[in-house]
Amino acid sequence: MRDKLKNITPWMIVVCVLIWVYQVVSYRYGFSPDLTEVLGLSLNGVKDWELWRLVTNIFAHDPTGVFHILFNMAGVWYLGNRL
């Protein structure tokens, strides 16, 4: 079972990076929808029963710089391969 779950880590990284690339493009060029707003965790969103925000915020990263996604994905790779 553990070997099967190890294969999830690279796919999680791919999904996060693809979502981040879309966030960067939408941030710079003003595309809609802005995934940072849609996926990000917000108290008002949860109060309005947008409960997906409790899970989807793990896929949203800061579109203004590369260090947030870089260090988060390094952590996912390190911890995901060890758990």
SVG drawing of the C-alpha trace seen along z (x, -y; Angstrom):
<svg xmlns="http://www.w3.org/2000/svg" viewBox="-23 -42 36 44">
<polyline fill="none" stroke="black" stroke-width="0.4" points="0.0,0.0 2.8,-2.4 4.4,-2.0 1.2,-2.9 0.8,-6.0 4.4,-7.1 3.2,-7.6 0.8,-10.3 3.5,-12.8 4.8,-13.6 1.2,-14.0 0.4,-16.4 3.4,-18.5 2.4,-18.5 -1.1,-19.6 0.1,-22.3 2.6,-23.7 0.0,-23.7 -2.5,-25.6 0.3,-28.0 1.2,-28.6 -2.5,-29.5 -2.5,-31.7 0.6,-33.6 -0.8,-34.1 -4.2,-35.2 -2.6,-37.5 -0.3,-39.2 -2.9,-39.4 -6.1,-39.7 -7.7,-36.5 -10.9,-35.3 -11.5,-33.4 -8.7,-34.4 -7.9,-31.0 -6.3,-32.7 -9.6,-34.2 -11.6,-31.0 -9.4,-28.4 -7.9,-30.5 -9.0,-30.1 -11.2,-33.0 -13.3,-33.2 -16.1,-35.0 -16.1,-32.2 -16.4,-29.5 -19.1,-31.5 -21.0,-31.6 -20.8,-27.7 -18.0,-27.7 -16.6,-24.6 -14.4,-23.5 -12.0,-26.3 -11.0,-24.1 -9.4,-21.6 -8.6,-23.6 -6.4,-26.2 -3.6,-23.6 -3.4,-24.0 -3.3,-27.8 0.0,-29.5 1.3,-33.1 1.3,-34.1 3.7,-37.1 6.8,-35.0 8.4,-31.7 9.8,-31.0 6.4,-30.1 5.7,-27.4 9.3,-26.2 9.6,-25.7 6.2,-24.2 6.8,-21.7 10.2,-20.8 8.4,-20.1 5.8,-18.0 8.5,-16.0 10.5,-15.5 7.6,-14.6 5.5,-12.9 8.2,-10.4 8.8,-9.7 5.2,-9.2"/>
</svg>
